[in-house]
Amino acid sequence: MVIILNGVVVFLGGALGATSRFLLSSWINQTARARWPLGTFVVNIFGSLLIGLVASQSSTLGGRWTLFLDMGFIGAFTTFSSFSYETLTLLQAGEYLEAGLNLLLSIVVGLLAVTAGFIIGRAL
Amino acid sequence: MKNIGLIAIGGGLGALARWALIALIPGYLFPTNIFVINLSGSFFLGLVMSLAVEYSLLKERGRLFWAVGVLGGFTTFSTFMMGTYSLLTGGAIPTAFTYLAASIILGLGAVGVGFAVPRLVFRRLASRDG
């Protein structure tokens, strides 16, 4: 029974995460009208900050909350496939600078965001 | 509102599939599970986008369910970053860079291959009919 309950927890977290990603990234893309995929970038960086934060609190949060937040919500909130697809689209359009910046910034800022999440979590 | 429901169900299913694969595929020394999840998800996103953009075989709602919901929920950037962070802070620097570079380069390749699959299939079917 535990596995079914855990599955429901992951499903609900994933449903909430994917919905939040769609709403936030479409709002950002409509508002900013940037030449590169800013919506996915912001979502991925914010999610990287959150995953560091949750990892630093996992002992106080307990297994099921960690499963909901980490495996469910944040996992589905961030996306690797759209990141790859949007970068490839930039490359195919000949926007090499934008594609390169999207790759480099996503990784560098993403790793810094995880670190910042841990630092904030330890300070709490 | 209906579209939000489709994305929610797709995202939930994608997260469940990711959870199952993380449990089934080992990822202790190298995050093989997340690596496989992100590359296969990128392949399928290429496939789905080709069917939606090039062939109009997938309507807007189908694209929202599969691309934004299922595959968006299945693949993950945060766990990819967390895995790289853990390798870096654990001192496994070459492994961290291998994981980063392989995920990025093969991820782009996987989207491209997925996008090309329908074109190859339909071309073969057309030449057989003709």
gemmi code that builds the backbone of each chain (N, CA, C; Angstrom):
import gemmi

chains = {
    "A": [
        ("MET", (0.820, -1.208, 0.000), (0.000, 0.000, 0.000), (0.855, 1.259, 0.000)),
        ("VAL", (2.043, 1.125, 0.633), (2.941, 2.283, 0.725), (3.328, 2.760, -0.667)),
        ("ILE", (3.588, 1.805, -1.569), (4.047, 2.174, -2.919), (2.937, 2.911, -3.681)),
        ("ILE", (1.685, 2.534, -3.451), (0.570, 3.218, -4.122), (0.433, 4.650, -3.607)),
        ("LEU", (0.534, 4.801, -2.279), (0.452, 6.134, -1.669), (1.609, 7.012, -2.171)),
        ("ASN", (2.815, 6.432, -2.224), (3.968, 7.178, -2.742), (3.768, 7.568, -4.204)),
        ("GLY", (3.188, 6.649, -4.982), (2.904, 6.937, -6.387), (1.928, 8.098, -6.533)),
        ("VAL", (0.911, 8.129, -5.689), (-0.064, 9.228, -5.720), (0.627, 10.550, -5.382)),
        ("VAL", (1.528, 10.501, -4.395), (2.279, 11.695, -3.977), (3.133, 12.226, -5.133)),
        ("VAL", (3.833, 11.306, -5.838), (4.674, 11.710, -6.978), (3.802, 12.278, -8.105)),
        ("PHE", (2.665, 11.608, -8.363), (1.758, 12.058, -9.424), (1.252, 13.473, -9.144)),
        ("LEU", (0.788, 13.711, -7.915), (0.242, 15.029, -7.564), (1.321, 16.108, -7.648)),
        ("GLY", (2.512, 15.791, -7.153), (3.619, 16.744, -7.242), (3.964, 17.042, -8.688)),
        ("GLY", (4.004, 16.001, -9.521), (4.318, 16.158, -10.942), (3.266, 16.976, -11.672)),
        ("ALA", (1.985, 16.727, -11.355), (0.887, 17.462, -11.991), (0.973, 18.953, -11.650)),
        ("LEU", (1.235, 19.236, -10.388), (1.347, 20.620, -9.921), (2.584, 21.297, -10.518)),
        ("GLY", (3.693, 20.540, -10.599), (4.945, 21.090, -11.132), (4.833, 21.428, -12.608)),
        ("ALA", (4.248, 20.510, -13.396), (4.121, 20.734, -14.839), (3.188, 21.915, -15.119)),
        ("THR", (2.090, 22.000, -14.362), (1.142, 23.101, -14.536), (1.802, 24.439, -14.194)),
        ("SER", (2.544, 24.481, -13.089), (3.231, 25.716, -12.692), (4.259, 26.123, -13.740)),
        ("ARG", (4.972, 25.135, -14.305), (5.965, 25.427, -15.344), (5.296, 26.060, -16.556)),
        ("PHE", (4.181, 25.475, -16.982), (3.477, 25.984, -18.161), (3.006, 27.420, -17.929)),
        ("LEU", (2.373, 27.654, -16.785), (1.828, 28.997, -16.511), (2.944, 30.028, -16.390)),
        ("LEU", (4.000, 29.701, -15.638), (5.086, 30.663, -15.417), (5.871, 30.920, -16.700)),
        ("SER", (6.249, 29.845, -17.420), (7.091, 30.060, -18.602), (6.303, 30.724, -19.729)),
        ("SER", (5.015, 30.413, -19.900), (4.275, 31.116, -20.962), (4.074, 32.585, -20.597)),
        ("TRP", (3.873, 32.867, -19.305), (3.726, 34.263, -18.872), (5.031, 35.030, -19.129)),
        ("ILE", (6.163, 34.417, -18.787), (7.469, 35.072, -18.990), (7.715, 35.307, -20.479)),
        ("ASN", (7.453, 34.282, -21.297), (7.704, 34.422, -22.734), (6.818, 35.503, -23.365)),
        ("GLN", (5.584, 35.618, -22.884), (4.682, 36.646, -23.430), (5.079, 38.036, -22.966)),
        ("THR", (5.526, 38.131, -21.711), (5.856, 39.441, -21.148), (7.197, 39.944, -21.669)),
        ("ALA", (8.197, 39.042, -21.690), (9.559, 39.486, -22.003), (9.799, 39.616, -23.505)),
        ("ARG", (9.177, 38.779, -24.310), (9.399, 38.751, -25.760), (10.891, 38.722, -26.098)),
        ("ALA", (11.634, 37.891, -25.364), (13.081, 37.809, -25.567), (13.393, 36.991, -26.818)),
        ("ARG", (14.608, 37.124, -27.320), (14.991, 36.392, -28.529), (15.433, 34.974, -28.215)),
        ("TRP", (15.518, 34.662, -26.942), (15.836, 33.278, -26.585), (14.884, 32.783, -25.506)),
        ("PRO", (14.809, 31.455, -25.331), (13.769, 30.861, -24.465), (13.940, 31.201, -22.990)),
        ("LEU", (13.520, 32.393, -22.610), (13.684, 32.885, -21.245), (12.800, 32.122, -20.252)),
        ("GLY", (11.595, 31.718, -20.709), (10.657, 31.015, -19.823), (11.269, 29.746, -19.248)),
        ("THR", (11.797, 28.870, -20.122), (12.409, 27.623, -19.685), (13.636, 27.901, -18.811)),
        ("PHE", (14.403, 28.937, -19.182), (15.600, 29.283, -18.420), (15.244, 29.644, -16.974)),
        ("VAL", (14.284, 30.557, -16.805), (13.900, 31.010, -15.459), (13.371, 29.837, -14.631)),
        ("VAL", (12.513, 29.015, -15.256), (11.927, 27.870, -14.569), (13.028, 26.897, -14.110)),
        ("ASN", (13.988, 26.624, -14.995), (15.054, 25.681, -14.661), (15.972, 26.210, -13.558)),
        ("ILE", (16.258, 27.510, -13.584), (17.120, 28.089, -12.559), (16.393, 28.120, -11.205)),
        ("PHE", (15.139, 28.541, -11.220), (14.349, 28.595, -9.990), (14.218, 27.191, -9.387)),
        ("GLY", (13.978, 26.195, -10.252), (13.876, 24.810, -9.788), (15.186, 24.295, -9.211)),
        ("SER", (16.326, 24.726, -9.786), (17.629, 24.302, -9.272), (17.874, 24.883, -7.880)),
        ("LEU", (17.433, 26.115, -7.662), (17.529, 26.733, -6.337), (16.686, 25.947, -5.334)),
        ("LEU", (15.457, 25.601, -5.754), (14.534, 24.882, -4.873), (15.059, 23.494, -4.521)),
        ("ILE", (15.701, 22.808, -5.496), (16.145, 21.435, -5.221), (17.303, 21.447, -4.215)),
        ("GLY", (18.153, 22.481, -4.266), (19.213, 22.622, -3.269), (18.628, 22.879, -1.892)),
        ("LEU", (17.613, 23.732, -1.882), (16.930, 24.080, -0.630), (16.279, 22.847, 0.000)),
        ("VAL", (15.554, 22.077, -0.817), (14.865, 20.884, -0.319), (15.880, 19.831, 0.142)),
        ("ALA", (16.983, 19.676, -0.616), (17.999, 18.687, -0.241), (18.614, 19.024, 1.119)),
        ("SER", (18.769, 20.311, 1.400), (19.363, 20.705, 2.682), (18.392, 20.497, 3.843)),
        ("GLN", (17.102, 20.380, 3.528), (16.077, 20.229, 4.568), (15.492, 18.826, 4.621)),
        ("SER", (16.067, 17.879, 3.839), (15.402, 16.580, 3.674), (15.240, 15.825, 4.993)),
        ("SER", (16.162, 16.020, 5.943), (16.041, 15.285, 7.207), (14.869, 15.817, 8.044)),
        ("THR", (14.617, 17.137, 7.985), (13.485, 17.686, 8.745), (12.162, 17.486, 8.008)),
        ("LEU", (12.228, 17.470, 6.664), (11.000, 17.346, 5.876), (10.425, 15.937, 5.939)),
        ("GLY", (11.298, 14.929, 5.983), (10.833, 13.552, 5.990), (10.664, 13.009, 4.588)),
        ("GLY", (10.556, 11.687, 4.471), (10.564, 11.002, 3.188), (9.453, 11.397, 2.239)),
        ("ARG", (8.226, 11.518, 2.766), (7.102, 11.736, 1.864), (7.055, 13.171, 1.321)),
        ("TRP", (7.397, 14.127, 2.140), (7.461, 15.512, 1.666), (8.580, 15.676, 0.644)),
        ("THR", (9.721, 15.014, 0.904), (10.836, 15.071, -0.042), (10.427, 14.460, -1.373)),
        ("LEU", (9.694, 13.336, -1.307), (9.209, 12.671, -2.519), (8.273, 13.600, -3.307)),
        ("PHE", (7.365, 14.256, -2.596), (6.410, 15.167, -3.234), (7.137, 16.350, -3.885)),
        ("LEU", (8.044, 16.970, -3.115), (8.712, 18.188, -3.600), (9.791, 17.877, -4.625)),
        ("ASP", (10.684, 16.950, -4.276), (11.880, 16.671, -5.067), (11.544, 15.852, -6.319)),
        ("MET", (10.976, 14.654, -6.105), (10.664, 13.755, -7.218), (9.457, 14.250, -8.009)),
        ("GLY", (8.458, 14.785, -7.306), (7.239, 15.233, -7.974), (7.334, 16.648, -8.507)),
        ("PHE", (7.155, 17.625, -7.613), (7.003, 19.012, -8.030), (8.217, 19.580, -8.782)),
        ("ILE", (9.380, 19.589, -8.142), (10.541, 20.264, -8.756), (11.022, 19.513, -9.998)),
        ("GLY", (10.965, 18.163, -9.918), (11.370, 17.356, -11.065), (10.552, 17.676, -12.306)),
        ("ALA", (9.245, 17.846, -12.126), (8.358, 18.127, -13.265), (8.327, 19.611, -13.610)),
        ("PHE", (8.595, 20.455, -12.615), (8.622, 21.909, -12.831), (9.759, 22.259, -13.796)),
        ("THR", (10.918, 21.659, -13.586), (12.052, 21.891, -14.500), (11.983, 20.887, -15.642)),
        ("THR", (12.645, 21.220, -16.751), (12.581, 20.335, -17.911), (13.879, 20.353, -18.687)),
        ("PHE", (14.339, 19.151, -19.032), (15.555, 19.025, -19.828), (15.219, 18.951, -21.311)),
        ("SER", (14.083, 18.310, -21.636), (13.744, 18.102, -23.047), (13.459, 19.427, -23.760)),
        ("SER", (12.718, 20.342, -23.115), (12.444, 21.644, -23.748), (13.719, 22.456, -23.875)),
        ("PHE", (14.588, 22.347, -22.865), (15.884, 23.026, -22.894), (16.683, 22.572, -24.118)),
        ("SER", (16.751, 21.254, -24.363), (17.467, 20.717, -25.531), (16.789, 21.156, -26.826)),
        ("TYR", (15.460, 21.042, -26.860), (14.714, 21.354, -28.080), (14.883, 22.825, -28.460)),
        ("GLU", (14.747, 23.705, -27.478), (14.824, 25.141, -27.762), (16.238, 25.554, -28.176)),
        ("THR", (17.254, 24.905, -27.570), (18.632, 25.207, -27.960), (18.902, 24.736, -29.389)),
        ("LEU", (18.400, 23.540, -29.730), (18.589, 23.029, -31.087), (17.882, 23.921, -32.110)),
        ("THR", (16.704, 24.416, -31.754), (15.963, 25.318, -32.636), (16.768, 26.589, -32.895)),
        ("LEU", (17.413, 27.136, -31.858), (18.266, 28.321, -32.021), (19.445, 28.006, -32.946)),
        ("LEU", (20.061, 26.839, -32.745), (21.204, 26.436, -33.575), (20.793, 26.320, -35.033)),
        ("GLN", (19.640, 25.688, -35.274), (19.174, 25.483, -36.649), (18.792, 26.792, -37.324)),
        ("ALA", (18.412, 27.805, -36.499), (18.074, 29.118, -37.052), (19.328, 29.970, -37.264)),
        ("GLY", (20.495, 29.393, -36.923), (21.749, 30.117, -37.100), (22.038, 31.113, -35.992)),
        ("GLU", (21.248, 31.050, -34.903), (21.452, 31.961, -33.761), (22.465, 31.315, -32.811)),
        ("TYR", (23.726, 31.259, -33.257), (24.742, 30.515, -32.507), (25.061, 31.161, -31.162)),
        ("LEU", (25.090, 32.500, -31.130), (25.392, 33.197, -29.879), (24.314, 32.929, -28.827)),
        ("GLU", (23.040, 33.059, -29.269), (21.929, 32.825, -28.354), (21.935, 31.382, -27.839)),
        ("ALA", (22.195, 30.430, -28.761), (22.222, 29.015, -28.387), (23.349, 28.755, -27.378)),
        ("GLY", (24.531, 29.288, -27.670), (25.680, 29.093, -26.781), (25.450, 29.710, -25.411)),
        ("LEU", (24.882, 30.926, -25.409), (24.591, 31.596, -24.135), (23.552, 30.826, -23.339)),
        ("ASN", (22.535, 30.304, -24.038), (21.497, 29.540, -23.356), (22.091, 28.311, -22.666)),
        ("LEU", (22.985, 27.597, -23.370), (23.652, 26.421, -22.805), (24.516, 26.804, -21.616)),
        ("LEU", (25.417, 27.766, -21.841), (26.397, 28.137, -20.827), (25.732, 28.714, -19.574)),
        ("LEU", (24.799, 29.667, -19.793), (24.142, 30.313, -18.650), (23.279, 29.319, -17.872)),
        ("SER", (22.577, 28.429, -18.587), (21.729, 27.458, -17.892), (22.566, 26.612, -16.947)),
        ("ILE", (23.745, 26.175, -17.409), (24.578, 25.293, -16.595), (25.258, 26.060, -15.456)),
        ("VAL", (25.901, 27.179, -15.796), (26.648, 27.921, -14.774), (25.701, 28.482, -13.711)),
        ("VAL", (24.648, 29.173, -14.156), (23.698, 29.754, -13.196), (22.934, 28.639, -12.476)),
        ("GLY", (22.651, 27.535, -13.187), (21.967, 26.400, -12.566), (22.766, 25.819, -11.412)),
        ("LEU", (24.076, 25.621, -11.614), (24.930, 25.085, -10.546), (25.046, 26.084, -9.392)),
        ("LEU", (25.150, 27.368, -9.719), (25.194, 28.398, -8.668), (23.885, 28.415, -7.876)),
        ("ALA", (22.767, 28.197, -8.587), (21.458, 28.188, -7.922), (21.335, 27.023, -6.939)),
        ("VAL", (21.847, 25.829, -7.330), (21.836, 24.692, -6.400), (22.646, 25.049, -5.154)),
        ("THR", (23.834, 25.624, -5.364), (24.694, 26.021, -4.249), (23.991, 27.043, -3.361)),
        ("ALA", (23.356, 28.031, -3.986), (22.626, 29.052, -3.221), (21.488, 28.422, -2.421)),
        ("GLY", (20.804, 27.449, -3.008), (19.725, 26.740, -2.300), (20.230, 26.070, -1.047)),
        ("PHE", (21.398, 25.406, -1.134), (22.016, 24.766, 0.024), (22.389, 25.795, 1.092)),
        ("ILE", (22.962, 26.928, 0.656), (23.400, 27.970, 1.595), (22.191, 28.565, 2.325)),
        ("ILE", (21.133, 28.873, 1.570), (19.915, 29.420, 2.184), (19.328, 28.393, 3.163)),
        ("GLY", (19.305, 27.121, 2.737), (18.756, 26.064, 3.576), (19.509, 25.898, 4.880)),
        ("ARG", (20.830, 26.010, 4.822), (21.640, 25.855, 6.048), (21.441, 27.034, 6.985)),
        ("ALA", (21.160, 28.209, 6.416), (20.984, 29.425, 7.234), (19.618, 29.434, 7.930)),
        ("LEU", (18.660, 28.639, 7.409), (17.297, 28.667, 7.971), (17.256, 28.069, 9.380)),
    ],
    "B": [
        ("MET", (-8.863, 26.049, -19.495), (-8.925, 25.246, -18.267), (-8.746, 23.761, -18.583)),
        ("LYS", (-9.351, 23.306, -19.702), (-9.186, 21.915, -20.129), (-7.718, 21.620, -20.418)),
        ("ASN", (-7.044, 22.619, -21.037), (-5.637, 22.446, -21.364), (-4.788, 22.272, -20.122)),
        ("ILE", (-5.096, 23.028, -19.071), (-4.365, 22.911, -17.807), (-4.519, 21.497, -17.253)),
        ("GLY", (-5.737, 20.950, -17.362), (-5.992, 19.593, -16.896), (-5.150, 18.568, -17.643)),
        ("LEU", (-5.026, 18.752, -18.966), (-4.215, 17.841, -19.782), (-2.749, 17.897, -19.368)),
        ("ILE", (-2.256, 19.120, -19.132), (-0.857, 19.284, -18.732), (-0.634, 18.671, -17.353)),
        ("ALA", (-1.602, 18.850, -16.451), (-1.483, 18.293, -15.101), (-1.414, 16.768, -15.144)),
        ("ILE", (-2.320, 16.135, -15.908), (-2.329, 14.664, -15.995), (-1.039, 14.178, -16.662)),
        ("GLY", (-0.648, 14.842, -17.756), (0.601, 14.475, -18.435), (1.802, 14.615, -17.521)),
        ("GLY", (1.885, 15.720, -16.794), (3.001, 15.961, -15.880), (3.061, 14.930, -14.765)),
        ("GLY", (1.893, 14.559, -14.247), (1.831, 13.536, -13.204), (2.322, 12.194, -13.722)),
        ("LEU", (1.883, 11.815, -14.931), (2.307, 10.542, -15.533), (3.809, 10.554, -15.828)),
        ("GLY", (4.300, 11.681, -16.345), (5.735, 11.797, -16.632), (6.569, 11.650, -15.366)),
        ("ALA", (6.122, 12.282, -14.274), (6.842, 12.191, -13.001), (6.826, 10.755, -12.475)),
        ("LEU", (5.683, 10.065, -12.639), (5.587, 8.657, -12.199), (6.565, 7.780, -12.979)),
        ("ALA", (6.647, 7.993, -14.297), (7.559, 7.204, -15.130), (9.007, 7.467, -14.718)),
        ("ARG", (9.323, 8.736, -14.424), (10.687, 9.085, -13.989), (11.013, 8.413, -12.664)),
        ("TRP", (10.062, 8.457, -11.736), (10.222, 7.832, -10.418), (10.510, 6.329, -10.573)),
        ("ALA", (9.739, 5.660, -11.451), (9.924, 4.222, -11.673), (11.312, 3.936, -12.249)),
        ("LEU", (11.734, 4.737, -13.239), (13.039, 4.483, -13.870), (14.191, 4.779, -12.913)),
        ("ILE", (14.029, 5.800, -12.050), (15.076, 6.108, -11.068), (15.242, 4.920, -10.116)),
        ("ALA", (14.114, 4.277, -9.774), (14.176, 3.118, -8.881), (14.769, 1.900, -9.588)),
        ("LEU", (14.508, 1.763, -10.893), (14.922, 0.559, -11.622), (16.372, 0.625, -12.101)),
        ("ILE", (16.816, 1.833, -12.526), (18.170, 1.960, -13.072), (19.094, 2.494, -11.984)),
        ("PRO", (20.234, 1.843, -11.751), (21.133, 2.330, -10.707), (21.759, 3.677, -11.079)),
        ("GLY", (22.103, 4.460, -10.052), (22.708, 5.765, -10.308), (23.657, 6.180, -9.195)),
        ("TYR", (24.369, 5.214, -8.614), (25.213, 5.521, -7.459), (26.504, 6.245, -7.851)),
        ("LEU", (27.279, 5.651, -8.749), (28.568, 6.252, -9.102), (28.406, 7.276, -10.222)),
        ("PHE", (27.473, 7.006, -11.122), (27.174, 7.903, -12.231), (25.648, 7.979, -12.345)),
        ("PRO", (25.088, 9.183, -12.515), (23.622, 9.288, -12.578), (23.046, 8.730, -13.875)),
        ("THR", (23.266, 7.416, -14.101), (22.811, 6.757, -15.331), (21.303, 6.908, -15.521)),
        ("ASN", (20.556, 6.801, -14.394), (19.092, 6.875, -14.498), (18.630, 8.227, -15.067)),
        ("ILE", (19.125, 9.324, -14.511), (18.719, 10.653, -14.989), (19.225, 10.879, -16.416)),
        ("PHE", (20.424, 10.365, -16.696), (21.019, 10.471, -18.032), (20.101, 9.811, -19.074)),
        ("VAL", (19.670, 8.585, -18.789), (18.779, 7.838, -19.694), (17.423, 8.548, -19.829)),
        ("ILE", (16.890, 9.022, -18.716), (15.596, 9.712, -18.710), (15.656, 10.967, -19.582)),
        ("ASN", (16.687, 11.800, -19.375), (16.762, 13.064, -20.104), (17.025, 12.865, -21.596)),
        ("LEU", (17.859, 11.867, -21.942), (18.135, 11.645, -23.365), (16.941, 11.022, -24.075)),
        ("SER", (16.293, 10.027, -23.454), (15.131, 9.415, -24.110), (13.991, 10.429, -24.198)),
        ("GLY", (13.816, 11.250, -23.161), (12.781, 12.289, -23.197), (13.040, 13.313, -24.286)),
        ("SER", (14.308, 13.651, -24.519), (14.658, 14.601, -25.582), (14.363, 13.996, -26.951)),
        ("PHE", (14.683, 12.699, -27.112), (14.373, 12.001, -28.359), (12.870, 12.064, -28.652)),
        ("PHE", (12.059, 11.713, -27.641), (10.616, 11.692, -27.848), (10.050, 13.098, -28.060)),
        ("LEU", (10.675, 14.119, -27.448), (10.191, 15.486, -27.678), (10.424, 15.888, -29.135)),
        ("GLY", (11.601, 15.506, -29.677), (11.873, 15.776, -31.086), (10.823, 15.127, -31.975)),
        ("LEU", (10.502, 13.865, -31.640), (9.501, 13.100, -32.391), (8.124, 13.781, -32.329)),
        ("VAL", (7.703, 14.130, -31.124), (6.401, 14.770, -30.913), (6.329, 16.112, -31.640)),
        ("MET", (7.417, 16.900, -31.574), (7.408, 18.218, -32.202), (7.394, 18.115, -33.723)),
        ("SER", (8.052, 17.074, -34.261), (8.007, 16.869, -35.704), (6.580, 16.556, -36.147)),
        ("LEU", (5.917, 15.673, -35.403), (4.537, 15.304, -35.732), (3.604, 16.503, -35.606)),
        ("ALA", (3.901, 17.409, -34.656), (3.041, 18.578, -34.432), (3.341, 19.698, -35.424)),
        ("VAL", (4.633, 19.997, -35.635), (5.020, 21.174, -36.426), (5.095, 20.851, -37.919)),
        ("GLU", (5.718, 19.708, -38.266), (5.948, 19.401, -39.678), (4.770, 18.702, -40.332)),
        ("TYR", (4.068, 17.875, -39.579), (3.032, 17.046, -40.189), (1.617, 17.367, -39.725)),
        ("SER", (1.485, 18.235, -38.704), (0.171, 18.584, -38.146), (-0.653, 17.343, -37.793)),
        ("LEU", (0.056, 16.265, -37.422), (-0.646, 15.043, -37.015), (-1.069, 15.140, -35.554)),
        ("LEU", (-0.456, 16.086, -34.854), (-0.754, 16.280, -33.449), (-1.312, 17.689, -33.300)),
        ("LYS", (-2.530, 17.783, -32.796), (-3.154, 19.090, -32.598), (-2.580, 19.764, -31.354)),
        ("GLU", (-2.987, 21.010, -31.141), (-2.479, 21.797, -30.016), (-2.637, 21.067, -28.671)),
        ("ARG", (-3.790, 20.457, -28.467), (-4.023, 19.787, -27.186), (-3.139, 18.554, -27.016)),
        ("GLY", (-2.888, 17.846, -28.130), (-1.991, 16.693, -28.086), (-0.567, 17.125, -27.762)),
        ("ARG", (-0.156, 18.252, -28.349), (1.183, 18.769, -28.092), (1.318, 19.181, -26.617)),
        ("LEU", (0.287, 19.850, -26.100), (0.341, 20.264, -24.692), (0.439, 19.050, -23.768)),
        ("PHE", (-0.339, 17.996, -24.083), (-0.309, 16.797, -23.234), (1.056, 16.121, -23.281)),
        ("TRP", (1.551, 15.831, -24.507), (2.789, 15.055, -24.645), (4.055, 15.881, -24.388)),
        ("ALA", (4.140, 17.058, -25.045), (5.392, 17.829, -24.952), (5.506, 18.564, -23.620)),
        ("VAL", (4.468, 19.348, -23.280), (4.534, 20.157, -22.053), (4.293, 19.285, -20.818)),
        ("GLY", (3.287, 18.384, -20.910), (2.936, 17.549, -19.761), (3.871, 16.373, -19.557)),
        ("VAL", (3.672, 15.312, -20.357), (4.377, 14.042, -20.137), (5.904, 14.211, -20.203)),
        ("LEU", (6.415, 14.740, -21.329), (7.877, 14.786, -21.499), (8.515, 15.880, -20.647)),
        ("GLY", (7.789, 16.994, -20.445), (8.279, 18.029, -19.542), (8.373, 17.514, -18.105)),
        ("GLY", (7.376, 16.722, -17.722), (7.362, 16.153, -16.373), (8.329, 14.993, -16.214)),
        ("PHE", (8.568, 14.272, -17.304), (9.472, 13.113, -17.288), (10.930, 13.564, -17.174)),
        ("THR", (11.347, 14.486, -18.040), (12.734, 14.955, -17.992), (12.877, 16.013, -16.902)),
        ("THR", (14.085, 16.205, -16.435), (14.300, 17.127, -15.333), (15.647, 17.816, -15.439)),
        ("PHE", (15.622, 19.122, -15.252), (16.856, 19.894, -15.276), (17.435, 20.020, -13.864)),
        ("SER", (16.542, 20.115, -12.871), (16.994, 20.321, -11.490), (17.805, 19.124, -10.979)),
        ("THR", (17.337, 17.897, -11.270), (18.051, 16.712, -10.803), (19.367, 16.540, -11.570)),
        ("PHE", (19.364, 16.982, -12.828), (20.583, 16.994, -13.638), (21.626, 17.914, -12.981)),
        ("MET", (21.185, 19.105, -12.556), (22.079, 20.048, -11.881), (22.531, 19.507, -10.524)),
        ("MET", (21.579, 18.893, -9.788), (21.904, 18.336, -8.476), (22.928, 17.214, -8.600)),
        ("GLY", (22.766, 16.369, -9.622), (23.714, 15.275, -9.853), (25.104, 15.802, -10.158)),
        ("THR", (25.167, 16.846, -10.993), (26.455, 17.448, -11.340), (27.092, 18.082, -10.101)),
        ("TYR", (26.263, 18.776, -9.313), (26.722, 19.416, -8.075), (27.309, 18.368, -7.116)),
        ("SER", (26.603, 17.244, -6.964), (27.074, 16.187, -6.062), (28.400, 15.614, -6.528)),
        ("LEU", (28.541, 15.397, -7.847), (29.801, 14.868, -8.382), (30.929, 15.876, -8.140)),
        ("LEU", (30.657, 17.155, -8.383), (31.675, 18.203, -8.205), (32.105, 18.308, -6.749)),
        ("THR", (31.121, 18.388, -5.837), (31.468, 18.539, -4.418), (32.053, 17.243, -3.846)),
        ("GLY", (31.764, 16.100, -4.492), (32.336, 14.828, -4.066), (33.733, 14.612, -4.624)),
        ("GLY", (34.221, 15.557, -5.403), (35.583, 15.471, -5.932), (35.706, 14.711, -7.244)),
        ("ALA", (34.584, 14.219, -7.773), (34.633, 13.466, -9.034), (34.526, 14.446, -10.214)),
        ("ILE", (35.543, 15.301, -10.336), (35.495, 16.389, -11.323), (35.400, 15.874, -12.773)),
        ("PRO", (36.277, 14.911, -13.188), (36.159, 14.434, -14.581), (34.797, 13.812, -14.876)),
        ("THR", (34.260, 13.062, -13.898), (32.940, 12.450, -14.086), (31.875, 13.537, -14.233)),
        ("ALA", (31.977, 14.598, -13.424), (31.011, 15.699, -13.489), (31.018, 16.341, -14.871)),
        ("PHE", (32.211, 16.602, -15.402), (32.292, 17.244, -16.718), (31.838, 16.306, -17.830)),
        ("THR", (32.145, 15.008, -17.691), (31.670, 14.028, -18.664), (30.146, 13.992, -18.676)),
        ("TYR", (29.559, 13.960, -17.480), (28.093, 13.928, -17.332), (27.459, 15.171, -17.968)),
        ("LEU", (28.020, 16.345, -17.649), (27.526, 17.612, -18.202), (27.600, 17.619, -19.729)),
        ("ALA", (28.803, 17.382, -20.254), (29.029, 17.480, -21.696), (28.214, 16.435, -22.450)),
        ("ALA", (28.209, 15.180, -21.939), (27.482, 14.113, -22.627), (25.983, 14.393, -22.625)),
        ("SER", (25.449, 14.877, -21.502), (24.014, 15.175, -21.434), (23.634, 16.257, -22.444)),
        ("ILE", (24.429, 17.329, -22.496), (24.115, 18.455, -23.379), (24.227, 18.053, -24.847)),
        ("ILE", (25.388, 17.473, -25.212), (25.637, 17.166, -26.632), (24.690, 16.067, -27.119)),
        ("LEU", (24.585, 14.985, -26.341), (23.709, 13.885, -26.765), (22.232, 14.294, -26.668)),
        ("GLY", (21.911, 15.212, -25.757), (20.536, 15.716, -25.655), (20.131, 16.454, -26.922)),
        ("LEU", (21.026, 17.309, -27.422), (20.759, 18.014, -28.681), (20.637, 17.019, -29.825)),
        ("GLY", (21.545, 16.033, -29.855), (21.513, 15.005, -30.893), (20.227, 14.189, -30.834)),
        ("ALA", (19.792, 13.867, -29.617), (18.582, 13.046, -29.452), (17.349, 13.779, -29.981)),
        ("VAL", (17.248, 15.090, -29.720), (16.123, 15.872, -30.250), (16.160, 15.837, -31.779)),
        ("GLY", (17.356, 16.033, -32.352), (17.508, 16.040, -33.807), (17.114, 14.716, -34.435)),
        ("VAL", (17.558, 13.610, -33.816), (17.235, 12.275, -34.336), (15.732, 12.029, -34.229)),
        ("GLY", (15.149, 12.383, -33.069), (13.710, 12.212, -32.877), (12.915, 13.004, -33.908)),
        ("PHE", (13.385, 14.199, -34.218), (12.704, 15.060, -35.190), (12.778, 14.473, -36.595)),
        ("ALA", (13.883, 13.754, -36.890), (14.095, 13.210, -38.240), (13.351, 11.905, -38.480)),
        ("VAL", (12.984, 11.200, -37.403), (12.368, 9.879, -37.545), (11.083, 9.901, -38.388)),
        ("PRO", (10.097, 10.769, -38.088), (8.880, 10.763, -38.910), (9.165, 11.023, -40.390)),
        ("ARG", (10.115, 11.921, -40.670), (10.468, 12.241, -42.053), (10.969, 10.980, -42.779)),
        ("LEU", (11.857, 10.224, -42.113), (12.396, 8.998, -42.713), (11.309, 7.960, -42.920)),
        ("VAL", (10.446, 7.813, -41.905), (9.381, 6.804, -41.977), (8.409, 7.138, -43.103)),
        ("PHE", (7.978, 8.413, -43.156), (6.991, 8.794, -44.175), (7.591, 8.728, -45.579)),
        ("ARG", (8.866, 9.052, -45.691), (9.525, 8.995, -47.000), (9.579, 7.542, -47.491)),
        ("ARG", (9.913, 6.636, -46.560), (9.977, 5.220, -46.923), (8.604, 4.686, -47.319)),
        ("LEU", (7.585, 5.083, -46.546), (6.223, 4.654, -46.847), (5.790, 5.187, -48.208)),
        ("ALA", (6.143, 6.456, -48.487), (5.759, 7.078, -49.762), (6.441, 6.387, -50.930)),
        ("SER", (7.720, 6.030, -50.773), (8.443, 5.387, -51.879), (7.932, 3.973, -52.107)),
        ("ARG", (7.446, 3.339, -51.034), (6.891, 1.997, -51.191), (5.568, 2.060, -51.962)),
        ("ASP", (4.759, 3.068, -51.619), (3.469, 3.219, -52.289), (3.648, 3.615, -53.754)),
        ("GLY", (4.638, 4.489, -53.995), (4.831, 4.974, -55.349), (5.463, 3.888, -56.178)),
    ],
}
model = gemmi.Model(1)
for chain_id, residues in chains.items():
    chain = gemmi.Chain(chain_id)
    for i, (resn, *xyz) in enumerate(residues, 1):
        res = gemmi.Residue()
        res.name, res.seqid = resn, gemmi.SeqId(i, " ")
        for name, pos in zip(("N", "CA", "C"), xyz):
            atom = gemmi.Atom()
            atom.name, atom.element = name, gemmi.Element(name[0])
            atom.pos, atom.b_iso = gemmi.Position(*pos), 0.0
            res.add_atom(atom)
        chain.add_residue(res)
    model.add_chain(chain)
structure = gemmi.Structure()
structure.add_model(model)
structure.setup_entities()
